[in-house]
Amino acid sequence: MRKVFQRTHSGNLQVVLSSVKGILSKLKGRIINQKQWDKLYPTPPEKPDINEFDITLLCVLLRNICGLSPPSSGWDKMPNVSDHTDVADINRIKLFRNERFGRISRTAVTMADFKKFWVEISAPLVRLGIDQKEIDRLENEECGEEEVSRVLKEWDECNDKIMNALKEKRDVFKNIEDSVKVLTQKSTASGFDVLNRFLLRCDFQAEINIYDAKFTEGTREWVFQQVLNWFNDDTSRNCVFIITGLAGMGKSIIAAVICKRFAQHVGACHFFQYNNNQYNSPKFFLQSLAWHLCKVLPTYKEALVEKLSGNLGKSLNDKNIEGLFSILLKEPLCHIEDPGKRIMIVLDAVDESEYNGRQDFANLIVSHLHKLPSYIRFVITIIKTNSRSSG
């Protein structure tokens, strides 16, 4: 659909949109919402990017500023099967998206329906310029629940681009020492002066707000419903819910929306970033997680303050990942009473943890998270790699 738009308006996108602002302003509020309007006319010096326009916004532009006549059946009805014009195919894509993806409560369909739907959407895509080979490749991609069971096995099989980006040496401990100086101010809450002295922490509210602003309302609802069903399931023995997908498919946006939407349940979050040697450090993450849990579990805070008040707190930076996990989380949490509520911890992009400690961190997730009390549950997002596994 972007290609169709660019065939009509091949010039500078900002200039094109400026010339039709009067036309589109009449649609603002009624047809174009504020988020869509901000993508069309971002605050300078930002410029509009057609790659950020979704199907709905593209349809609005095609219908109103590209001189396209509506198909014979109109814009709101599926065109006749014999109508293979561009406008008919554009309308097919929009209606297919609404009926098969945008307004459904679950994504499971029978194999027969899947094949029928695949043929239904493939034909107009090919006619509008998508290579049939690309559609065939996508159809043969592995997907579904079977990916979840082997995500961690594929942890070390990241593609070359990510691996090369993570090979650069990072002086984690120097940055940790620098961060300690920032955290010298004492908290007014009792006991937090001890925690501030020994634990590093970070606040990802800015990242959450940025990603949440990119979320399109009404989409991915099936993901959030599945997370909530799992979190509230008293019979589930799974302490981890894994969300996986290819790079750029919006996993961080989903993680941010979960933090916002389920804020009353989220006790802590961490957004790993491969190019930030604090945010990608598992040791930094464990300390930050402990600090944030102290804010929602008073009895845990008391136990941890007591534990760190001696010489143990001074030696935290000398511990390995498993040692930190035991000292900061497993031991104090397993000796306090159940608070009577579940706590969700959201970890985004764990595949972007530091390269040198990634295997130890993977082993920690696989072998030790289940040792925490059952009322603590983790939502983890991780990239889906293109590698194959027989597991």
PyMOL commands that set and color helices and strands:
alter all, ss='L'
color gray80, all
select helices_A, chain A and resi 2-8+13-19+21-25+34-40+50-52+55-65+86-102+111-127+132-139+145-148+160-166+172-182+192-198+205-213+221-232+251-261+282-296+298-308+311-318+321-333+350-352+358-371
alter helices_A, ss='H'
color red, helices_A
select strands_A, chain A and resi 240-245+266-271+343-348+376-383
alter strands_A, ss='S'
color yellow, strands_A
deselect
rebuild
show_as cartoon
